Amino acid sequence: MSSTTPTAQSPTRDWRFWFAYAVMIAPNAAVGLTLAAMPPILPELAARLGGEHAAQLVVSVAGFGMIVGGMFSGRLLERFGIRAFTVVSLLMYGVFGTLGWFLSSAWSMGLSRFALGMGGVFFSTAALALTAATFSGPARSRVIGMQQATSQVVNVCAVFIVGALVGITGWRGAFLLYAAFAIALLLMTVLGVREVQPHAEPDVGDSVSKSAAAVPDAARPAGFGRIIAPICALTTLMGILTVIPMAQLPFVLVDNGQGSARLVSIVLGINFVFAAASAMSFASFKVRFGKRPTFMGGLTCGLIGIAAMGIVQGMVPSCVAAALAGFGTGIYNTYVFDHGVEISPAAYHGRAAGLLFAFMFFGAAINPLVAGVFEGLFGLHHAFPVMAVVAFFCGLPVILYRPSPARQEAASLTGHR
């Protein structure tokens, strides 16, 4: 960033800008690391805490911290400003994440991880709001795509990094990763990020934000709620779909006789790679085909992949299904964050970011319940195509949603289509 307040028009690309850019693409990596760093130490954690269920609860409680924190993170950001809120959130993330090195009881470790989850979603909200204040149009879509891609890379790398740390420091070494991540980003924030007023006028070039601001009702909290509610509902659905390959596919592979750790890692790795590639390509697809067709194409690929996961046999077909599901994940996850910020008034970018993250995590959290219901009704393999069909029809009302005539008129005045 330049020494002056950055704008969506022409951020100065000096060393400060690249530090700030690193902060902007890191939010999904932070929340991904919250959970991805724990699986390698689960057996040892279970032995220390008195059982597998206690260890799983301690690991998963961070997700509830993300849901709770996301519901009010935007309001805190509006109160304290983006830069200060980013610094505080990273301090919170690093301190409570590293506390696992010192704690031994399930209760104390669970509370620290709940606070870790809140710190992670606070940082994610701040980083997405900073992105919305710095970029607009295709440039913003590219950065949000990079956020999704970075998350997939972290999912893959965290397991290997934690494995190396644990080999040197013991099982508690996994918690050091949070400190290293937070310290690196905190330095980049202090050196590169300049304060951005969250209540600034809509970004130049951000036609939808300008149109929302042009509608008096959209500038009020009640109007904002009507704007953001449909995309929050869609985000919940996307959260459920995103977790299906990681949470459900391994059981299908085991049932197919392909459940070795190596084979499962290959299939999930392909899913992550295609998700990262499609997320980075979202902005190009959006420019070439339009935002809604891009989303529909990604959703179609993703649902075909999810349906195929349950019915195909063999390693190659399973990899193809995982690739299709991953391609869809990168597209539709980038879409909900890009679209959610775009349709929100500039004054509520932070609030929109927090709600989107909260509903994404909520969808991920209820995935086991939803998948369990479908598996009980239709069986393990048939549950996948049924879930894909139901997901399509559940998302259809939101997909077909059109703004009110007042918003359409405001959009036409700004040239938004």
Buried (B, 14 or more C-beta within 10 A) or exposed (E): BBEEEBBBEEBEEEEBBEBBBBBBBBBBBBBBBBBBBBBBBBEBBBEBBEEEEBBBBBBBBBBBBBBBBBBBBBBBBBEBBBBBBBBBBBBBBBBBBBBBBEBEEBEBBBBBBBBBBBBBBBBBBBBBBBBBBBBBBBBBBBBBBBBBBBBBBBBBEBBEBBEEBBEEEEBBBBBBBBBBBBBBBBEBBEEBBBEBEBEBEBBEBBBBBBBBBBBEBBBEEEBBEBBBBBBBBBBBBBBBBBBBBBBBBBBBBBEBEBEEEEBBEBBBBBBBBBBBBBBBBBBBBBBEEEBEEBBBBBBBBBBBBBBBBBEBEEBEBBBBBBBBBBBBBBBBBBBBBBBBBBBBBBBBBBBBBBBBBBBBBBBBBBBBEBBEEBBEEBEBBBBBBBBBEBBBEBBEEBBEEEBEEBBEEBBEEBEBE
